[in-house]
Amino acid sequence: MDPVFIQLGIALGLGLLVGLQRSWSDHQEAGIRTFPLITVLGFVAVLLAESFGGWVIAAGLLAVTALLLVANIGMFKQAPTPDIGVTTEVAALVMYGVGAILAMGYMAPALVMGGVVAVLLHSKEPLHDLTDRIGEKDIEALIRLCIIALVILPVLPDRDFGPFQVLNPFEIWLMVVLIVGISMAGYVAFKIFGTRAGALAAGVLGGLISSTATAVSYSRRSVAEPARSTGAAVVILLASTVVFARVLAELGLVAPEHFVQVAPPIVAMMVLMIVLSWIFLFRAKDPDEYELAEQEPPSDIRAAIVFGALYAAVLFAVAFAREYLGTGGLYVVAAISGLTDIDAITLSTAQMMKSGGLDPSMGWRVVQVGALANLVFKGGMVVALGHPKLRARIAVSFGLALVGGVAILLLWPA
């Protein structure tokens, strides 16, 4: 089949998708017939431009704008209280562009853009609800994230320094951006869910933002509400399970060429944690109602600098241990680093694997040791701060997880 017909079919499909959403939302300016026609017009304009010049595309865009303007004028005259929003009109112009880039051969971007338009149009209420939840400190957090990612990162030198040539300021800060971005995603999800959610959501969000902070928070709560110790254990277990999902995401983003080699044992550990969480979830008396602890936006610049320094220190320590201390030294570095921050040892190990300085079969074991050390640290926090009922549940679950994790370390084939 001629590729042009395939592209034309996709243009029609995307236009129908967006038009269906607009018709379902009862918007009269453009609906299930108009949007496909606008998208096809963009497609046809590009085909005509190949023979008559690019002015055809601009003329088509002006024609769509004029038609939308006429339609709105008619609606304003008929409706006593007309809706003066321009979302549908802007969506129509974007879909004209989607049809145009489809004709140019940009199929993947067109599919993504069409899908994004449909999702944005359909997410009016959740997005408005999110804006209602956002306060001044949240806006400040977004500004700080922009500073971290768009102001500081581009000006840093992208070259190696230090005796082991492993300290690259740009790459170090890029890892800071990655971690802050993951935590910010968890924070945004927290704002969407609100302060009350099920134990499952509380654990997942807690793991995205900070599993250690989640363990401390729910340990303290268990003292005030001993009857909910099983639910608190579920939240802590789930947050600790999400840590392994974070580890997999970080390994995949930083060292994708080695992901297939390092992922299976980490996935096995995550599955073990999921099973333990599932067991305790069934035993919880109130899994459907749990109050999420109020969270602070995770884009504090001082905290980002501290993490960057910690990551650089771990990166240097891993290079030093590999050079002078051997396997045992790497495990010691991983255990010490993992006690407080699993991200630093994960990212540094991924960087070493990416550069060829560390074999993947050793790399995942280093990460696993760090993750197990992190479990030990959180378990210690629960013992120090939690109610005896919570201590018992975490001792059993974390104990089984540690036994399973050590077995994976020892028995997984090289």
BELUR-V277666 format. One record per backbone hydrogen bond with DSSP energy under -1.0 kcal/mol. NH is the residue of the N-H (numbers start at 1). CO is the residue of the C=O. If there is no record, write none. Layout:
NH:CO + NH:CO
This chain:
5:2 + 6:2 + 7:3 + 8:4 + 9:5 + 10:6 + 11:7 + 12:8 + 13:9 + 14:10 + 15:11 + 16:12 + 17:13 + 18:14 + 19:15 + 20:16 + 21:17 + 22:18 + 23:19 + 24:20 + 25:21 + 26:23 + 27:22 + 35:31 + 37:33 + 38:34 + 39:35 + 40:36 + 41:37 + 42:38 + 43:39 + 44:40 + 45:41 + 46:42 + 47:43 + 48:44 + 49:45 + 50:46 + 51:48 + 52:48 + 53:49 + 56:53 + 58:54 + 59:55 + 60:56 + 61:57 + 62:58 + 63:59 + 64:60 + 65:61 + 66:62 + 67:63 + 68:64 + 69:65 + 70:66 + 71:67 + 72:68 + 73:69 + 74:70 + 75:71 + 76:72 + 77:73 + 78:74 + 79:75 + 90:86 + 91:87 + 92:88 + 93:89 + 94:90 + 95:91 + 96:92 + 97:93 + 98:94 + 99:95 + 100:96 + 101:97 + 102:98 + 103:99 + 104:100 + 105:102 + 106:101 + 107:105 + 110:106 + 111:107 + 112:108 + 113:109 + 114:110 + 115:111 + 116:112 + 117:113 + 118:114 + 119:115 + 120:116 + 121:117 + 122:118 + 123:119 + 127:123 + 128:124 + 129:125 + 130:126 + 131:127 + 132:128 + 133:129 + 134:130 + 139:135 + 140:136 + 141:137 + 142:138 + 143:139 + 144:140 + 145:141 + 146:142 + 147:143 + 148:144 + 149:145 + 150:146 + 151:147 + 152:147 + 156:153 + 161:167 + 165:162 + 167:161 + 168:166 + 170:157 + 172:168 + 173:169 + 174:170 + 175:171 + 176:172 + 177:173 + 178:174 + 179:175 + 180:176 + 181:177 + 182:178 + 183:179 + 184:180 + 185:181 + 186:182 + 187:183 + 188:184 + 189:185 + 190:186 + 191:187 + 192:188 + 193:189 + 194:190 + 197:290 + 199:287 + 202:198 + 203:199 + 204:200 + 205:201 + 206:202 + 207:203 + 208:204 + 209:205 + 210:206 + 214:210 + 215:211 + 216:212 + 217:213 + 218:214 + 219:215 + 220:216 + 221:217 + 222:218 + 225:221 + 228:225 + 229:226 + 232:228 + 233:229 + 234:230 + 235:231 + 236:232 + 237:233 + 238:234 + 239:235 + 240:236 + 241:237 + 242:238 + 244:241 + 245:241 + 246:242 + 247:243 + 248:244 + 249:245 + 250:246 + 251:247 + 252:248 + 253:249 + 254:250 + 255:251 + 258:255 + 259:256 + 262:258 + 263:259 + 267:263 + 268:264 + 269:265 + 270:266 + 271:267 + 272:268 + 273:269 + 274:270 + 275:271 + 276:272 + 277:273 + 278:274 + 279:275 + 280:276 + 281:277 + 282:278 + 284:280 + 289:286 + 290:197 + 292:195 + 304:300 + 305:301 + 306:302 + 307:303 + 308:304 + 309:305 + 310:306 + 311:307 + 312:308 + 313:309 + 314:310 + 315:311 + 316:312 + 317:313 + 318:314 + 319:315 + 320:316 + 321:317 + 322:318 + 323:319 + 324:320 + 325:321 + 326:321 + 330:326 + 331:327 + 332:328 + 333:329 + 334:330 + 335:331 + 336:332 + 337:333 + 338:334 + 340:337 + 341:337 + 346:342 + 347:343 + 348:344 + 349:345 + 350:346 + 351:347 + 352:348 + 353:349 + 354:350 + 355:351 + 357:352 + 358:352 + 362:359 + 363:359 + 364:360 + 366:362 + 367:363 + 368:364 + 369:365 + 370:366 + 371:367 + 372:368 + 373:369 + 374:370 + 375:371 + 376:372 + 377:373 + 378:374 + 379:375 + 380:376 + 381:377 + 382:378 + 383:379 + 384:380 + 385:381 + 386:382 + 391:387 + 392:388 + 393:389 + 394:390 + 395:391 + 396:392 + 397:393 + 398:394 + 399:395 + 400:396 + 401:397 + 402:398 + 403:399 + 404:400 + 405:401 + 406:402 + 407:403 + 408:404 + 409:405 + 410:406 + 411:407 + 412:408
